Amino acid sequence: MSYCLSPVCPHPENLIHTESCQACGSKLLLSDRFRILHALGQGGFGATFLARNESLPGQPNCVIKQLRPTATAPHILQMARDLFEREAGTLGRIGNHPQIPQLLDYFEANQEFYLVQEYISGATLQQEVKREGTFGELKVKRFLSELLPILQYVHSHQVIHRDIKPANLIRRSHDCKLVLIDFGAVKNQVNAVNASLSEQTALTSYAIGTPGFAPPEQMAMRPVYASDLYALGVTCIYLLIGKSPKDLDYDPATGELVWQKQVQVSDHFAKVLRKMLEVSVRHRYQSANEILRDLDMEPYLESLASGMTQVSNKPNSSGHKRGDPSILDSQDTPSASPTARAAMSIRARQTRPESTSLQSGLTRSRVMAAKPSVSGVKSRDSAGRTGSSGGQSNSSPKLDAQGLQSYYSKGKRDFASYELKELSLPKVDLSNAVFHQANFHKTNLHGANLISANFGRANLSRTNLRDANLTKAYLSNADLEGADLRGADLSGAYLLNANLRGANLCGANLTGAKLSPEQLAVARTNWMTIRPTGKRGIW
């Protein structure tokens, strides 16, 4: 079908190869490139459409968002144009993230504004819950461990999404990764009242958000970063019970969402959700990093409770109690057990002020400062030194093989930007884990289960991945130079832009994998290599 974009067209559906609308005569090929296939959604700001770019080889699909200002006064249109171009610039910057749709183009035509974005094939979380049922606590935690780093990245670019909800989260078909969509370029119509507002107010007042998911300050057109965290908390409740916030009760005295009796989760996770859903911005989490830190501490709270009690009652050689955060130093207690030293580290972390700034590319390096010495994981302070307190760290967080497996077994899945080089991890199960920008140089992953793992931009040079299961793994922009992938299962893997120079793909299964002939030309293959087409043979 070829769809007409004219807002007054009585019958917008046309045959696919029609050049002009049969109902109103409008030209159907937008900007001489884009053929609109059908509408995806409609709102106060305009509409969203599925289209295909007929000017490119293969005519790939894309998403077109159309803004239709209701007023036509010159100053109103100029404000719409300025806001639209600024939002397009923002989307252009943040679209470099592998889990945010890329901005492909933007333009103005007939006093209407268009954004062209990458099309994400898959089902929304709203559709997933309706089809497969609600999530359990562990699955919601995995959801948070994947989505919070995306929000951290968005907020680090001074962008507030303003419309976090299940319908705006798509599980991408080819790699099962979550993609955050709909950044709402100028979400509301521009009118004379808005024209009189300051630029700063105007920039934040066109994206009210979805009632029930948006917190009070956002509905009052004063969104902050914590507004996205509130909406994320409501999304968690939806995933747990399958009910929209409009179907839940509110406490008339406080305005808080009443959900506790309908959700069965651990006390600690309930506490995290309550803080995400605080009506008062002051008492809510202020950054995605804070939530990640609290979720990371959870597996150790019960085991460390006794350690905290013991440590706090033992004086050290200077007469201070060892639990006193003002003099805390794990090297000061050589006779203390590892559990006790870990307890002291967490206590110190809880009493020190925590920066809430977000930095792109340094995913949660400071979080590791609070992590206990479990299974070979050394407790590091914020200066990167083992067992002492200090300033900020510029290095990536490190784990040894035992520590990585220990954290994974306790439900942790996000290891983005971690230092994991030269580890021995044969036959390890790390399926669905996130290793974006992690360093695996010379690591042994022979026979490992890495199904649907995210290795975007990771360093896997000279890594042993022989016989590993990398089905549907995400390896975009990963460095696989010299990696041993003999016999590896890469069916359905996403390898576009990965460096395969010198990679050994002899006997590897690449059925349905996304990669180019140019990439394979620099890799080693043989007659046992299965091509993306499913056929075996030399390239």
Protein Blocks (a to p, Z undefined) as FASTA:
>chain_A
ZZdfbfkbfblbccfklfbdfklopafbgghlaccfbdfbdcfklpcdddddfkbghiaa
ddddddddfbfcfklmmmmmmmmmmmmmmmmmmmmpfkbccdfbdcdeehiacdddddde
dddfklmmmmnopadfklmmmmmmmmmmmmmmmmmnopafklacfklcccdfklopacde
hjogajbacdfklmmpcfklmmmmmmnbjehjacfklmnopacfklmmmmmmmmmmmmmn
opafklpccdfknopacfklmpccdfklmmmmmmmmpmblklmcfbfklmmmmmmmmmmm
mmmmmmmmmmmmpccfkopafklmklgcfklmmmbcfklmmmmmmmmmmmpccdfbdceh
iaoklmmmmpcceehiacddfkopghiacdddfbdcdddfklmmmmmmnopabfghiace
hiacehiacehiacehiafehiacehiacehiafehiafehiafehiacehiafehiafe
hiacehiacehiafehiafehiacehiacehiacdfklmmmpccdfklccfkopacdZZ
